[in-house]
Amino acid sequence: MSFVRSPALLLGVALVALPSLATSQVVINEFQYDDESTDDREFVELYNAGTSAVDISGWTLEAYDENTPNAFYTIPPSTILAPGAFWVLGASTVANVNQVVGIQDLWQNDQETLELFDASHVRQDFVCYEVNKARFVLPAYAEGEGLWGNFQSNLHTSIIESSWSRLRDGYDTNDNGRDFRIITQTPGASNNRANLAPLFENFDAIAVDSPIPNWGGSFKPPFAIDPTQLSAQNPNPIPASPVGGNAMIMWDSVGGGNYSMLLTDVSDEIDFEAYVYFDATPRPAGEYETWSLVVQGGSCSFHNHPDPTGSLGGAVPFTANGNTGVGWIYHVTSSGGTLFLVDHNNGGWGATAQSQPTILGQITITSGVNDGWQRLRLLATKNLAEGYFGGTLGQLDGTRFAAPIVGKPGGIAVGYRELMVNNGATRPFTADFVVVRTNTASVSNFGNATPTSTATPSIAADSFPILGNVNFGVSASNVPANSAIAMLIGFFQIIPPTDLTILGAQPGSSIHVTPDLAVTVLTNGSGVGSLPLALPATPALAGAPLFFQAFAIDPALPYPALPIAQTGGLKCVLGN
């Protein structure tokens, strides 16, 4: 009998439970289908995410290209997978392989599905990769967008091979694009990572042209450089950062594209900040560079040029990038530099995608005006993304963008790619004084809303509730234009909410927030009422919640006794 025991817990850290919507307790947990040269290190890892052992004898791992079968592998008799255990199918060169199924080219290198069936041929899990190929059509039972970007695992003396890995073992929300990321591979061992936040790096203790610990890379890892000196990893001298000393550079000095990832646990509450160098010198005609800094997500091995405006690829915009999560994108072309804040969601780009990236903000970067070393900050949580360009390290100043997002757990990554004849004239992503924090400030909605005669009101924070944030405020939308609304502010949520229907209000009307303070707010012509609320810089208030709810009077409602409409509740937890 083949019996695979659950591995011992190797990480001495507490991991916060992530939700799982898996339809099966045995899932495809990690896989690698394309490595450099002969493709002789490919594998697929299965994982038992349940609490009981599963007999996977006779189960099949099947691969399809469009509707054409490519590879079928059957798990041998008497194979019992214990809770928390792994089963690895692959080449004999793969670490911890349980079932050798061939020597090389075990799976196709692009646009293929991996489908796991039990002994009765009932589908237990499904993953589709490299769906950016326009001719690939996802089947009806696909899990979300699929994996959008292109992948390759490379083995060099200075890096570790990579794979597509679930964010944590067994994590499955039935959305491939947000369930997996490219990171250093661990066949037959846990995908779970230690939480490195808070992380503070100035790189001065790392020798020039040496890899940066805690980071991985698809082709090359990040390296320490003296930015003022030409070296093997620094293509040309630039001024020192505002803090001086060494900096970090992320690229493949051979040319092309590269993807770097922080080897940390995933989170949906991230605060990334650094000094980043912006070279806005116009590139020669037809040449350009792009980089991305993403949180709550990742990118593909090659960082195929992100192209949110569709301007880089000429008549055929680039659509194979594969960024997920939310991030800054920088383009420098023959016209100079442009910085975008983009919500990538689960990675789709272009006409064949189920979803599209959303530009949340855009800044023109001009030589001698706003280029060179600039503070760059990006905060993201379940409901809100907020980016700052320029300003002061540790502060909420500079050019600011904020927008609602559907935040999900993910990693921190940087992608870079160039189309340059002279690599010595490039300026890859270069950063100093990198700070990664868990975003302790959070924003969430709760409770129900009731409609006006024309729309249903909503309420949202204008910025993260970080102590000392003078930009903080709360806005109600879809309320009557050019009128007055009441904004309730309280320190507690009312459970159960106070019913207002007994007073003649429309069904569903209720107060969700203790009215410790009520403020009259005037709405604009678009039906938005905003309440500025600068937060004090008082550390003792960290962790304290504030609750908000807005009410509007609408005489057109057919409830003359109390013609009101309401937002749901908004909870803002104050953070440092």
Residue pairs with C-beta under 8 A, 6 or more apart in sequence:
1 78
1 79
1 80
2 76
2 78
2 79
2 80
2 98
3 80
3 82
4 79
4 80
4 81
4 82
4 85
4 86
4 87
4 98
5 82
5 85
6 82
6 83
6 84
6 85
7 84
7 85
7 86
7 189
7 190
10 189
10 190
11 190
11 192
11 193
11 194
12 194
13 194
13 195
13 265
15 168
15 192
15 195
15 265
18 167
18 168
18 171
18 266
18 409
19 173
20 49
20 170
20 171
20 172
20 173
21 172
21 173
21 174
22 49
22 125
22 170
22 172
22 174
23 124
23 125
23 174
24 116
24 124
24 125
25 48
25 49
25 50
25 51
25 52
25 54
25 170
26 46
26 47
26 48
26 49
26 50
26 54
26 56
26 59
26 81
26 116
26 124
26 125
27 46
27 47
27 49
27 116
27 124
27 125
27 166
27 170
27 172
28 44
28 45
28 46
28 61
28 114
28 116
28 125
28 127
29 45
29 46
29 47
29 86
29 165
29 166
29 169
29 170
29 191
30 43
30 44
30 45
30 47
30 163
30 164
30 165
30 166
30 185
30 186
30 187
30 191
31 43
31 44
31 45
31 107
31 114
31 127
31 163
31 164
32 41
32 42
32 43
32 90
32 153
32 161
32 162
32 163
32 164
32 185
32 187
33 39
33 42
33 106
33 107
33 108
33 109
33 112
33 129
33 151
34 42
34 109
34 110
34 151
34 152
34 153
35 41
35 42
35 152
35 153
35 154
35 155
35 161
36 152
36 153
36 154
36 155
38 104
39 104
39 105
39 106
39 109
40 91
40 93
40 103
40 104
41 90
41 91
41 93
41 94
41 153
41 155
41 161
42 90
42 91
42 94
42 104
42 105
42 106
42 107
43 88
43 89
43 90
43 91
43 94
43 97
43 106
43 163
43 187
44 61
44 88
44 89
44 90
44 107
44 114
45 86
45 87
45 88
45 89
45 187
45 188
46 56
46 61
46 81
46 86
46 87
46 88
46 89
46 116
47 84
47 85
47 86
47 87
47 166
47 169
47 170
48 54
48 81
48 82
48 83
48 84
48 85
48 170
49 84
49 169
49 170
49 172
50 83
51 83
52 83
53 80
53 81
53 82
53 83
54 80
54 81
55 79
55 80
55 81
56 75
56 79
56 80
56 81
56 87
56 118
57 75
57 76
57 77
57 78
57 79
57 80
57 119
58 74
58 75
58 77
58 118
58 119
59 74
59 75
59 116
59 117
59 118
59 119
59 124
60 72
60 73
60 74
60 75
60 116
60 117
60 121
61 71
61 72
61 73
61 75
61 89
61 114
61 115
61 116
61 117
62 69
62 71
62 72
62 73
62 114
62 115
62 116
62 117
63 69
63 70
63 71
63 72
63 107
63 108
63 112
63 113
63 114
63 115
64 70
64 112
64 113
64 115
65 108
65 111
65 112
65 113
66 111
66 135
66 136
66 137
70 107
70 108
70 112
71 106
71 107
73 89
73 99
73 101
75 87
75 89
75 99
76 99
79 87
81 87
84 169
86 96
86 98
86 187
86 188
86 189
87 98
87 99
88 94
88 96
88 97
88 98
88 99
88 187
88 188
89 97
89 98
89 99
89 101
90 97
90 99
90 100
90 101
90 106
90 187
91 97
91 100
91 101
91 102
91 103
91 104
91 106
92 100
92 103
94 187
95 187
95 188
96 187
96 188
96 189
97 187
97 188
98 188
107 114
109 130
110 129
110 130
110 133
110 150
111 129
111 130
111 131
111 133
111 135
111 136
112 128
112 129
112 130
113 126
113 127
113 128
113 129
113 139
114 126
114 127
114 128
114 129
115 123
115 125
115 126
116 123
116 124
116 125
116 126
117 123
117 124
118 124
123 141
125 172
126 141
126 142
126 143
127 143
127 146
127 147
127 164
127 176
127 180
128 136
128 138
128 142
128 143
128 146
128 147
128 176
129 146
129 147
129 151
129 164
129 176
130 136
130 147
130 148
130 149
130 150
130 151
131 138
131 145
131 146
131 147
131 148
131 352
132 148
132 149
132 150
132 304
132 319
132 320
132 321
132 322
132 349
132 350
134 319
134 350
134 351
134 352
136 352
138 146
138 354
142 176
143 174
143 175
143 176
143 179
144 174
144 175
144 176
144 177
144 178
144 179
144 346
144 354
145 175
145 176
145 177
145 346
145 347
145 348
145 353
145 354
145 355
146 176
146 177
147 164
147 176
147 177
147 180
147 322
147 347
148 177
148 300
148 320
148 321
148 322
148 324
148 346
148 347
148 348
148 349
148 353
149 182
149 299
149 300
149 301
149 302
149 304
149 320
149 321
149 322
149 323
149 347
150 300
150 301
150 302
150 304
150 320
150 322
151 162
151 164
151 182
151 300
151 301
152 218
152 301
152 302
153 161
153 162
153 163
153 185
153 218
153 301
154 161
154 162
154 218
154 219
155 161
156 219
156 220
158 211
158 220
158 221
159 184
159 211
159 216
159 217
159 219
159 220
159 221
160 184
160 185
160 216
161 184
161 185
162 182
162 183
162 184
162 185
162 216
162 218
162 301
163 182
163 183
163 184
163 185
163 186
163 187
164 180
164 181
164 182
165 180
165 181
165 182
165 183
165 185
165 186
165 191
166 172
166 179
166 180
166 191
167 179
167 180
167 181
167 191
167 266
167 409
167 410
167 411
168 191
168 192
168 265
168 266
169 190
169 191
169 192
171 179
171 409
172 179
173 179
173 408
175 346
176 346
177 324
177 345
177 346
177 347
177 348
178 297
178 324
178 346
178 408
178 409
178 410
181 261
181 266
181 297
181 298
181 324
181 410
181 411
181 413
182 218
182 259
182 261
182 298
182 299
182 300
182 301
183 191
183 193
183 216
183 261
183 263
183 298
183 411
184 216
184 263
192 265
193 263
193 264
193 265
193 266
194 264
194 265
195 264
195 265
195 267
195 438
196 214
196 262
196 263
196 264
196 265
196 436
197 264
197 267
197 270
197 436
197 437
197 438
198 435
198 436
198 437
198 438
199 214
199 262
199 264
199 434
199 435
199 436
199 437
200 433
200 434
200 435
201 212
201 248
201 433
201 434
201 435
202 243
202 245
202 246
202 432
202 433
202 434
203 212
203 224
203 245
203 246
203 247
203 248
203 432
204 245
204 246
206 212
206 213
206 224
206 246
207 224
208 224
208 225
208 226
208 229
208 231
208 233
208 246
209 223
209 224
209 225
209 231
209 232
209 233
210 223
210 224
211 221
211 222
211 223
211 224
212 221
212 222
212 223
212 224
212 248
214 262
214 263
214 264
215 221
215 222
215 260
215 261
215 262
215 263
216 260
216 261
216 263
217 250
217 252
217 258
217 259
217 260
217 261
218 258
218 259
218 260
218 301
218 302
219 252
219 254
219 256
219 257
219 258
219 259
219 301
220 251
220 252
220 253
220 254
220 258
221 260
222 248
222 249
222 250
222 260
222 414
223 233
223 248
223 249
224 246
224 247
224 248
225 231
225 233
225 234
225 246
225 247
225 248
225 249
225 430
226 234
226 245
226 246
226 247
227 234
227 237
227 238
227 239
227 240
227 241
227 246
227 247
227 277
227 430
227 432
228 237
228 238
228 239
228 240
229 237
230 236
230 237
232 253
233 249
233 253
234 249
235 253
235 423
235 424
235 425
235 426
235 427
235 428
236 424
236 425
236 426
236 427
238 277
238 279
238 427
238 430
239 372
239 373
241 247
241 275
241 277
241 373
241 432
241 433
242 275
242 373
242 393
242 432
242 433
243 275
243 432
243 433
245 432
246 432
247 277
247 430
247 431
247 432
248 430
248 431
248 432
248 434
249 428
249 429
249 430
250 258
250 260
250 291
250 414
250 416
250 428
250 429
250 430
250 431
251 258
251 416
251 418
251 426
251 428
251 429
252 258
252 416
253 423
255 418
255 420
255 423
256 302
256 417
256 418
257 301
257 302
257 303
257 304
257 415
257 416
257 417
257 418
258 302
258 303
258 415
258 416
258 417
259 298
259 299
259 300
259 301
259 302
259 303
259 413
259 414
259 415
260 413
260 414
260 415
260 416
261 298
261 411
261 412
261 413
261 414
262 411
262 412
262 413
262 436
264 411
264 412
264 436
266 409
266 410
266 411
267 296
267 409
267 410
267 438
268 296
268 380
268 381
268 382
268 407
268 408
268 409
268 410
269 380
269 381
269 382
269 407
269 438
269 439
269 440
269 442
270 295
270 296
270 378
270 379
270 380
270 381
270 412
270 436
270 437
270 438
270 439
271 377
271 378
271 379
271 435
271 436
271 437
271 438
271 439
272 293
272 295
272 377
272 378
272 379
272 412
272 434
272 435
272 436
273 375
273 376
273 377
273 378
273 393
273 394
273 434
273 435
273 437
274 375
274 376
274 431
274 432
274 433
274 434
274 435
275 373
275 374
275 375
275 376
275 393
275 431
275 432
275 433
276 293
276 373
276 374
276 375
276 376
276 429
276 430
276 431
277 372
277 373
277 374
277 427
277 430
277 431
278 330
278 337
278 339
278 365
278 370
278 371
278 372
278 373
278 374
279 332
279 337
279 371
279 427
280 332
280 336
280 337
280 365
280 366
280 367
280 371
281 332
281 336
281 367
282 332
282 333
282 334
282 335
282 336
282 367
283 289
283 332
283 333
283 334
283 420
283 425
284 334
284 421
285 334
286 334
286 419
287 333
287 334
287 419
287 420
287 421
288 305
288 312
288 331
288 332
288 333
288 334
288 418
288 419
288 420
289 331
289 332
289 416
289 417
289 418
289 419
289 420
289 426
289 427
289 428
290 303
290 305
290 306
290 312
290 329
290 330
290 331
290 332
290 416
290 417
290 418
291 303
291 329
291 330
291 414
291 415
291 416
291 417
291 428
291 429
292 299
292 303
292 306
292 321
292 323
292 327
292 328
292 329
292 330
292 413
292 414
292 415
292 416
293 327
293 328
293 376
293 378
293 413
293 414
293 429
294 323
294 324
294 325
294 326
294 327
294 328
294 344
294 410
294 412
294 413
294 414
294 415
295 325
295 326
295 327
295 378
295 380
295 410
295 411
295 412
296 324
296 325
296 326
296 380
296 407
296 408
296 409
296 410
296 411
297 323
297 324
297 325
297 326
297 327
297 344
297 347
297 410
297 411
297 413
298 323
298 324
298 325
298 410
298 411
298 413
299 321
299 322
299 323
299 324
299 413
299 414
299 415
300 320
300 321
300 322
300 323
300 415
302 417
303 321
303 415
303 416
303 417
304 318
304 320
304 321
304 322
304 417
305 312
305 313
305 318
305 321
305 417
305 419
306 318
306 321
306 323
306 329
306 342
306 357
306 415
307 313
307 317
307 318
307 319
307 321
307 349
308 329
308 340
308 342
308 357
308 359
309 340
309 359
310 317
311 317
312 318
312 331
312 333
317 350
318 349
319 349
319 350
319 351
319 352
319 353
320 349
321 347
321 349
321 415
322 347
323 329
323 342
323 344
323 347
323 357
323 415
324 344
324 345
324 346
324 347
324 410
325 344
325 380
325 408
325 410
326 341
326 342
326 343
326 344
326 360
326 378
326 380
326 385
326 405
326 407
327 341
327 342
327 344
327 378
328 339
328 340
328 341
328 342
328 376
328 378
328 387
329 339
329 340
329 341
329 342
330 337
330 338
330 339
330 340
330 365
330 429
331 337
331 338
331 340
332 338
332 365
332 427
336 364
336 365
336 366
336 367
337 364
337 365
337 366
337 371
338 362
338 363
338 364
338 365
339 362
339 363
339 365
339 389
340 359
340 361
340 362
340 363
341 359
341 360
341 361
341 362
341 378
341 385
341 387
341 401
341 403
342 357
342 358
342 359
342 360
343 357
343 358
343 360
343 385
343 403
343 405
344 357
345 355
345 357
345 358
345 406
346 355
348 354
348 355
348 356
348 357
349 356
349 357
350 356
358 403
360 385
360 387
360 401
360 402
360 403
361 387
361 401
361 403
363 370
363 389
363 399
365 371
370 389
370 390
373 432
374 389
374 390
375 388
375 389
375 390
375 391
375 392
375 393
375 398
376 387
376 388
376 389
377 387
377 388
377 391
377 396
377 398
378 385
378 386
378 387
378 388
379 385
379 386
379 387
379 439
379 441
379 464
380 386
380 405
380 407
380 439
381 407
381 439
381 441
381 442
381 443
381 464
382 406
382 407
382 408
382 442
382 443
382 444
383 404
383 405
383 406
383 407
383 443
383 444
383 445
383 460
383 461
384 402
384 403
384 404
384 405
384 407
384 443
384 460
384 461
384 464
385 402
385 403
385 404
385 405
385 407
386 400
386 401
386 402
386 463
386 464
387 400
387 401
387 402
388 396
388 397
388 398
388 399
388 400
389 398
389 399
389 400
390 397
390 398
390 399
391 397
391 398
391 399
392 398
393 433
393 435
394 435
395 468
396 463
396 464
396 466
396 468
396 469
396 470
396 471
400 463
400 471
402 462
402 463
402 464
404 460
412 436
414 429
416 428
416 429
418 426
418 428
420 426
439 464
439 575
440 542
440 543
440 573
440 575
440 576
441 464
441 465
441 466
441 572
441 573
441 574
441 575
441 576
442 465
442 571
442 572
442 573
442 575
443 460
443 461
443 464
443 465
443 570
443 571
443 572
443 573
444 570
444 571
445 459
445 460
445 568
445 569
445 570
445 571
446 493
446 512
446 568
446 569
446 570
446 571
447 497
447 510
447 512
447 549
447 568
447 569
448 508
448 510
448 568
449 456
449 457
449 458
449 565
449 566
449 567
449 568
450 456
450 457
450 505
450 506
450 507
450 508
450 509
450 564
450 565
450 566
451 457
451 565
452 478
452 479
452 480
452 552
452 554
452 556
452 557
452 565
453 554
453 556
453 557
454 556
455 478
455 527
456 478
456 565
457 476
457 477
457 478
457 479
457 550
457 552
457 565
457 566
457 567
458 476
458 477
458 478
458 567
458 568
459 474
459 475
459 476
459 477
459 548
459 549
459 550
459 567
459 568
459 569
459 570
460 474
460 475
460 477
460 570
461 472
461 473
461 474
461 570
461 572
462 471
462 472
462 473
462 474
462 475
462 530
463 469
463 471
463 472
463 473
464 472
464 575
465 472
465 535
465 546
465 572
465 573
465 574
465 575
466 472
466 535
466 574
466 575
466 576
467 535
467 536
467 537
467 538
467 539
467 541
467 542
467 574
467 575
467 576
468 535
468 536
468 537
469 534
469 535
470 534
470 535
471 534
472 532
472 533
472 534
472 535
473 530
473 531
473 532
473 533
474 487
474 530
474 531
474 533
474 548
474 570
474 572
475 528
475 529
475 530
475 531
476 485
476 487
476 521
476 523
476 528
476 529
476 530
476 550
476 552
476 567
477 527
477 528
478 527
479 485
479 523
479 527
479 528
479 529
479 550
479 552
479 565
480 523
480 527
480 552
480 553
480 554
481 523
481 524
481 525
481 526
481 527
482 522
482 523
482 524
482 525
483 522
483 523
483 552
483 553
484 520
484 521
484 522
484 523
484 553
485 520
485 521
485 523
485 529
485 550
485 551
485 552
485 553
486 518
486 519
486 520
486 521
486 550
486 551
486 552
487 518
487 519
487 520
487 521
487 529
487 531
487 548
487 549
487 550
488 511
488 513
488 515
488 517
488 518
488 547
488 548
488 549
488 550
488 551
489 513
489 515
489 516
489 517
489 518
489 519
489 546
489 547
489 548
490 513
490 514
490 515
490 516
490 517
490 546
490 547
490 548
491 514
491 516
491 544
491 545
491 546
491 547
492 513
492 514
492 547
493 512
493 513
493 514
493 547
493 569
493 571
494 511
494 512
494 513
494 514
497 510
497 511
497 512
498 510
498 511
499 509
499 510
500 509
500 510
500 511
500 562
500 564
501 507
501 508
501 509
501 510
503 561
503 562
504 559
504 560
504 561
504 562
505 559
505 561
505 562
505 564
506 557
506 559
506 564
506 565
509 562
509 564
509 566
510 566
511 549
512 547
512 549
512 568
512 569
513 547
513 548
513 549
513 569
514 547
519 531
521 529
521 530
521 531
521 550
522 529
523 529
523 552
529 550
535 574
539 576
541 574
542 574
542 575
542 576
543 573
543 574
543 575
544 573
544 574
545 571
545 572
545 573
545 574
546 571
546 572
546 574
547 569
547 570
547 571
547 572
548 569
548 570
548 572
549 566
549 567
549 568
549 569
549 570
550 566
550 567
551 564
551 565
551 566
551 567
552 564
552 565
552 566
553 563
553 564
554 563
554 564
554 565
555 563
556 563
557 563
557 564
557 565
